[in-house]
Structures are given as C-alpha cells and as structure tokens.
Amino acid sequence: MQLPLIASTFITVFLAELGDKTQLATVALSSTTHAPVAVFIGSSTALVLASLLGAAAGGSLAAMLPGHWLQLAAAIGFLIIGGNLLLRPAEGEASPLPTVED
C-alpha cells in the first residue's frame, strides 16, 4: 500500500475542506436537525463520491495529458478564482480597481 501518498492526500484534502462552504453547509444542516449522525453520513457519502469522481477524472486525464500540464491547469484555475475573489468588490463596496471615466 502507498501509505505516504494516502497520508499526504488525507492531509491535503482535510486542510482544504476545513472552513469551506461544504463544511459550513454541514454545520448549518446539523444545527437545524436533531440527527447529526444522519447529516454526517450524508455529507461523508457525498464527499466520498465527489472524491471518487475527481480521482477517476484525474486518472483518465493523466492517461491523455502529462501530469505537469494538469498541475499547471489546476494552478491557473485556482489563480483565476482567487484573483476574481480578491478583485471583485463585495456588495455595496467600491471596486478596488481604478476606473477610467470619459
């Protein structure tokens, strides 16, 4: 078994999931019911299936593209999302970017 790969994957996904919208949705669902175990089972199953889809898609793409291209595409995607979040003003706030007025 590839224990180092399993451990690094676990740590990466665990840290990525802390405080994200999935965890917040799970907290919200659990707080509105008296069945936190059912919420845990549902959210855990959903995360496992989403991870299965991601691993299968990654495995299929890795057969067609070199790994460094996949890492580059993922990095660019995260940069675009992060840049959009940083540069998009919140509701009611002015844009942090200068505007050109005619």
C-alpha positions as CSV (number, residue, x, y, z in Angstrom):
1,M,0.0,0.0,0.0
2,Q,1.2,3.5,-0.7
3,L,0.9,4.9,2.8
4,P,2.8,8.2,2.2
5,L,0.5,9.0,-0.8
6,I,-2.6,8.2,1.3
7,A,-1.3,10.3,4.2
8,S,-0.4,13.3,2.0
9,T,-3.8,13.1,0.2
10,F,-5.6,12.9,3.5
11,I,-3.8,15.9,4.9
12,T,-4.3,18.0,1.8
13,V,-8.0,17.3,1.5
14,F,-8.6,17.6,5.2
15,L,-7.0,21.0,5.4
16,A,-8.7,22.2,2.1
17,E,-12.1,21.2,3.5
18,L,-11.8,23.0,6.8
19,G,-13.9,26.0,6.8
20,D,-15.1,25.7,3.2
21,K,-18.7,26.0,2.1
22,T,-19.3,22.3,2.3
23,Q,-18.3,22.2,5.9
24,L,-20.4,25.3,6.6
25,A,-23.4,23.7,4.9
26,T,-22.9,20.6,7.0
27,V,-22.8,22.7,10.2
28,A,-26.0,24.6,9.1
29,L,-27.8,21.3,8.3
30,S,-26.7,19.7,11.5
31,S,-27.9,22.7,13.6
32,T,-31.4,22.6,12.1
33,T,-32.0,18.9,12.8
34,H,-31.8,16.6,15.8
35,A,-30.0,14.0,13.7
36,P,-26.3,15.0,13.4
37,V,-25.3,11.4,12.6
38,A,-27.6,11.4,9.6
39,V,-26.1,14.6,8.4
40,F,-22.6,13.2,8.9
41,I,-23.5,10.1,6.9
42,G,-25.0,12.1,4.1
43,S,-22.2,14.6,3.9
44,S,-19.5,11.9,4.2
45,T,-21.1,9.9,1.4
46,A,-21.3,13.0,-0.8
47,L,-17.6,13.8,-0.2
48,V,-16.5,10.2,-0.9
49,L,-18.5,10.2,-4.2
50,A,-17.2,13.6,-5.3
51,S,-13.6,12.4,-4.5
52,L,-14.2,9.2,-6.5
53,L,-15.3,11.3,-9.5
54,G,-12.3,13.6,-9.1
55,A,-9.9,10.6,-8.9
56,A,-11.5,8.9,-11.8
57,A,-11.4,12.1,-13.9
58,G,-7.8,12.7,-12.9
59,G,-6.8,9.2,-13.8
60,S,-8.4,9.5,-17.2
61,L,-6.9,12.8,-17.9
62,A,-3.4,11.6,-16.8
63,A,-3.6,8.9,-19.4
64,M,-4.0,11.6,-22.1
65,L,-2.0,14.5,-20.8
66,P,1.3,14.8,-18.9
67,G,1.0,15.4,-15.2
68,H,2.7,18.7,-15.2
69,W,0.1,20.1,-17.7
70,L,-2.7,19.0,-15.3
71,Q,-0.9,20.7,-12.4
72,L,-0.5,23.8,-14.5
73,A,-4.1,23.9,-15.5
74,A,-5.2,23.4,-11.8
75,A,-2.8,26.2,-10.7
76,I,-4.1,28.6,-13.3
77,G,-7.7,27.8,-12.4
78,F,-7.0,28.5,-8.7
79,L,-5.3,31.8,-9.6
80,I,-8.2,32.9,-11.7
81,I,-10.7,32.0,-8.9
82,G,-8.5,33.7,-6.3
83,G,-7.9,36.8,-8.4
84,N,-11.6,37.1,-9.1
85,L,-12.4,36.9,-5.3
86,L,-9.7,39.5,-4.5
87,L,-10.7,41.9,-7.2
88,R,-14.5,41.6,-7.1
89,P,-16.0,44.2,-4.8
90,A,-18.4,43.0,-2.1
91,E,-22.0,44.2,-2.4
92,G,-22.2,47.9,-1.7
93,E,-18.4,48.5,-1.8
94,A,-16.5,50.4,-4.4
95,S,-14.2,48.5,-6.8
96,P,-10.6,48.3,-5.6
97,L,-9.5,48.8,-9.3
98,P,-9.3,52.3,-10.7
99,T,-12.0,53.1,-13.2
100,V,-11.5,55.1,-16.4
101,E,-14.1,57.9,-16.8
102,D,-14.7,59.5,-20.1
